Amino acid sequence: MNSLDPSLVEQVKKLQQKYAVMGQDLSSYLDGLLYSDYLTYWDYIHLDTLLSLQNPKTQFPDEKVFIVYHQITELYFNLILWEIEQIAYREQLEEKFFIERLNRMINYFRQLEGSFTIMIDGMEREQFLKFRMALLPASGFQSAQYRLIELCSTDMINLVNVLEREALMEYSDLNKQLQRLYWQSGATELASGKKTLTLQQFEEKYSRLFLETGMKYRDRNLRKLYLRHFPNSPEVIARLREFDQMSNVIWPLAHLKSAGRYLHRDTEDIKATGGTNWQKYLPPRFQRIMFFPELWSEQEKEEWGRAGVLHALHDQSGKTK
């Protein structure tokens, strides 16, 4: 009988020590390993479950494209939130770790920006305008994860409607600020200014979560962590500026381009967004949302959104990619 590899014996000893500390018997765990099946790719990623999650409400083929695209988007949002959580709860937050995670989040947003061609070029407008009416009052406006990214990135006051921001600056009551967040104006009726059913549903389901998240990240959002740990780091500042641009200019403009492709400015077409007033809600120049306002000059703030337009024009001309 061949003798056991010494390195294997050493690993078994380490496993014994590991489970002994927990008062567990290594032999039982080895039995479980012996009896368990080999892991497969499809089981690991739950492929069958994943492919069962597309359930169109109409017979139009392009509705499946619409569903899959939004599911992919939410998965990227989930990754961004996962990176923020790692930063926020890091016991010793090093500059290298902070920058690496910021780079990951920027890359996720880059992928999201580029992916809008799936919607812009990948669906027939006639099909979209028909199947979209069957989905009311649901809207991508109701993406809670995107709102959570905002709440985890900056102080809530920086997300308040720009016309009310100064008046609410002195209030520390996050609930009062939550009632005036900028995106609420994107789901009001054009004529009356009343909340649409889209917004009513959204607030009913997520308002508590948003308030809890605002409280949880009040002292550990990305802006607070930057100011506390790396206020003089040029590389951190560069990454935060890029993240700010991707989140609040490039991404919304890509979204706006997609909306403009399928929805014109007449009232009937606006209905197809679930009642959201997207023409005033999506353009960055109207909202001026900045996660890190101290990193931008007054001129840059005045021209907020212009860089995104130039970015889009460069992409179209093929000068950059």
N, C-alpha and C positions, 0 to 999 in steps of 0.2 A: 504493500500500500504506500502510495506517495505521501510524503510528509506535507503538512499544510504550509502554504506560503507564509513566512514570518510577518509580512506586512498585513496579511489577512488576519492572523492571530492578534496582531496589535489593534486592528480595527474592532475586533470582537471584544477585546478588553475595554476599549474606550466606550463601546456601546453598553457593556455591563456597568461601567461607572456611571454613565449617563442615566440609565434606568434605575440604578440603585439609589441615586440621590432622590428620585421621585417615589421610591418604595415599590418599584415595579419589577416584575420578573422578566428578564430578557428572553428567556426560553419561550414564553407565551407569545411575545412579539415575533419571534422567529417562526413560530408555528403559523401565525397569521400571514407572514410573508410567504411561507411555503404553500399555503392553501389558496392564496389570492391569485386572481387571473392576471395575465400581462395587460398592461395599460395600452389602449389603442388611441390613435389620434382622434377618431370620431367621438370616443367617450370622453376624452380629456377636454375637448372644447364644446361638448354637448351639441354636436353638429345636427343631430335629428331634431332636437328641441329648437335650435337656432333657425333651422329651415322651416319650422312649423309656425313661426311667428309672423308670417306675412299673410294677412287675411283681408284682401280687398273687399270693399263694400259695393263695388260695381263690376260690370263686365268689361270695362275698358282696360286693355293690356298695360297701358303706361301707368296705371295706378300702382302696380307692383314696383316700378322704378321709384315712384314717389315714396312709398313705404320704406323700401330698403335704404334709400338715400338718407332719410331722416333717422332710421335706426343706427346707421353708421355714424351719423353726426353725433347722436347721443352717446355712443360708445367713446368717441373722441373727447367729448365734454367730460365724461366720467374719468378718462385718463388725466385730463387737466386737473380736475378736482383731487385726484389721487396724488398728483405731484405736489399740489398746494398743501395738502394735509401732511405730507412727509416733511415739507419745509417748516410748517407751523409748529409741529410737535417734535422737531429734532432737538434733543437735549443740548447738544453743543452745535450750534448752527455755524458751520464754517463757510467762508466765502466761496470756496471751490464747489461745495455741495449746492449752495444757493444758485450759483451760476449754471451748474449742470442741469438742475431741475428747471430753471427758467428757459434754458435752451430747448429742453424737451417740450415744454409748453408752447414755445414759439413754433417749434416744428409741427406740433399737432395743429396749430392754427394755420400754418402754411398749407398743410394737407387739406384742411377744411376749405380754405380759400380756393385752392385749385380744383377741389372736387365739385364746385358749383357748375362746372361744365356738364356734369352728369345731368343736372336739372335743365340748364340753359339749352343744351343741344340734344338732350336725351329723351325729351318728351314732346309729343305733338301738342301744340297749344289748344287745338280744338278738343282733344281728349281731356286735357287738364281742366279747362273751363267747365266741362260737363261733369267729370267725376268729382271735382273739387266741391261742387254744390251739394253733393251727397254727404259731405263730411262736416258740414256746418253744425255747431259753431266751433268745432275744433280748429286750432291754428298753431303753427310753429311758434307763435307768440307765447304759447303756453309751455315753452321749454323751461322747466324749473331749474335744470342743471346750469343753463347759461346764466340765470339770475344768481345762482349760488356762486358761480365763478366770480361774478361782479362783487358779491358781498364778502367773499374771501380775499379779494384783491385790494380793497381800499376801504376807507371809512365811509359809512353810509351817506354822510352829508354830500360826498362827491358824486352820489348817484341821484340826488334830489333834482327835480326839474330845475333847469338853469335859472328860470325866472323867479323861483322861490328859494334858491339856495342861500342867498345872503340873509334873508329874513329868518331862516331856520338854523343858521349857523350857531346861534347862541344856545339853542336847545340841545340838551344831552339826551333827551328822551328819544330813543331809537324808534319807538312805536309811532311817534309823531312824524319822524322823518320817513318811516316806511310808507306812510299814507301819501307821501308826495314824491315817490320815486319816478324818475323820468319816463319809464316805459308805460306807465299807466295811461299817459296821453295817447299811446298808440292803440288803445282799445276803447275808444270813446266814439259815440255816434257822431257823424259829421255834422248833422243838423242841430241836435239838442245838446251835445256834449255829455250825455249820460253814459254810464258804464254799459258796455255791451255784455251780452250773456257770456261771451268768451272771457272777459275780464272777471265777471262775477264768479264763474266756475273756478277760474285760476286762483283767485284770492281765497275762496272758500276752502280749497284743497291745500294751498301752500303758505298762506299768510303766517301761520304759526311757525312753520319750518323756517321761513325767511327771518322772522324775528329772533328765533333761537339761534340761527346761524350768525346773524348780526351781533348778538351778544357773545357768542362763542369766539368769534374772530375779532371782537372789538379791539383787543390788545395784541392780536397775533396775525392780523391780515398782512399781505405782502408789503404794503406801504409802511405799516408800523415796524415790521421786522427790518426793512431797509433802513429806515430812519434810526432805529436803535443800534443796528450792528454795522452797517456799511455805508454811512452817509457820504463818505469821501472816496468811494471806490469807483473809478472811471469805468471799469468793466461791468460792474453791477448796474451802474446808471445806464450804460449803453444797452444792456439786455432788458432793463425795465422799460426804457423808452420804446424798444422794439416790441415788447409784449403789449404795451399800451396801444401802440399803433395797430398791431395785428388785431387786438381785441375790440378796439373802439373805433377804428377807421377802416382798415382793409377788409375785415370780416363783414361789418355792416354794409359796406359798399358792394361787396360781392353778393350779399343777400339782396341788396337793392337792385342790382343788375338782373338777378334772377326774377325778382318780382316784376320788374319793368318788362322783361321778356314775355311774361304771360299775362300781366295785368296792366291795362291802360288806365287812364285817369278818369274815365267816366264812372259814375256811381254804380252802375250794374257790375262792372268788373271788380270794383273794390269789395263788393259783397263776397267775392270768391276767396277772400283772405280771412273769413270768419268774422268780418266786421271790423278788422283792425285798420286804423288810419295809417297805413304803412308809409304813405308819401311824406308825412311829417314826422313819423316815428323813426324811420331807418336812416335818413341822411345825417351823418355825424355833425355837419355844420349847424344843424338845428339844436342838437342835444348837448354838444360839447362835453361829453363824458370823458374824463381823464382819471385814471387810477392814481397817477402820481403827478399832480398839477405843479408841484414845485420843480419838476424836471423840465418844464417847458417855458420858453420865454413868452412875453406878452404878445409878440408878433406871431409866434407859433400858435398860441391860443386863439388869436384872432383868425388865423388861417386854418384852423382845425378842420381836417378833412381834405384839404387841398393836396397833401402828400399822397393820399390814397387815390385821388383822381389821376395824378401824374403817374402813379404806380400802374394803374389800370391802362393808361394810354401807352406806357412803355411796353407792357405785356402784349397789347394788341399790335404794336408796331414790330414786335419781335426783338427789340433791343435788349430786353432782360427777360428772365424766366423765373 
